[in-house]
Amino acid sequence: MKQSTITFTIDFCKTKAAYTAKPTKQIKLHLQKIRSKYPLLIDTPMLLLIKVEDETEILVKEFGEIVFKTLKDKKKMEKIAEEIYNIAA
């Protein structure tokens, strides 16, 4: 896998209920590319709820924000975010 050219930060969301990955520059993700790679739980034109690996639920928003609903391991978050950005940016 090529190294991601998207730089991003991972931190708590506003409510501190989950972690989010946010690109440092404004981007738009190609959700169609994500649809073909991951199992979908929710599919809308602006966001997807996908399932990754070990039942991890991740919300992917078209403008680049990724919300890790059930994951707490930051190293895994970085790996998954990089993979999503490589696929869809």
N, C-alpha and C positions, 0 to 999 in steps of 0.2 A: 504494500500500500504506500502511495506517495505521501510525503509529509504535508500536513495541512498548511495552506497559506493563509488561513483565517486565524487571526489571533482572537482569543476570547477569555473571559473571566468566569469563574465559578464561585457563586456565593449564595447565601440564603435569599429566598424570594422576600417580597415585602412583608408577608405575614409570618415569615420564619417557619412555615409549615413544610417547605420543600426547598431543594437546591435548584438553582437555575444556571445555565450557561448562556452568556450573552456575548455576541461579537463586539469587538472594540470599535469596529466601523460598521456603518449601515450596510446590510446585505439583504437580498431576497433569496429564499431557498426555493428550489424547484421541487415542490412536494410530490410531483409525479414520480420522480426518481426514488423517493423514500417509499412511496406506495408499493413499488415493485420489489423492494428489498426486505421489508419488515411486515409481520402480521399486524393488521389494523384492528383496533378496538372501536375507534371513532374516526370518521372520515368526513371532513368539511372542506370547503374551498380555501379556508384560511389557516386551518390547523388540523393536525393529526394526533391521535393518541395511538401509540404503537407499543408493541410488546417486544422486548429485547432479552436475549439470553434466558436467565433464570427467573422468568415471570416479572421482570422489571417493567413498570409502566412509565412511558416517557411521552410528554406532550411536546410536539414540535410545531412551532408557529412560523408562518410564512416569512415574517420579518427577521427570523434568525434566532429567536429565543427558544431555548430547550429547557423544559421543566422536568426534573427527575422526581416523580411523585413518590416512588417507593424505595429509591436507592439512597444510601448514606455513605458509600465508599467513594471518596473523591478521586482516587486513581481510576476506578472504573468509569466514573463520570467523564473524566478527561478523555479516556480512550473512546467511549461511545460518542461524545460530542465531536471529537476529531473525525471519527468515522462518518457521522452524519454530515458534517460540513464538507468532507471530501467528496461524498456522494452527491450532495444537493446544491452546493454553492456555485 
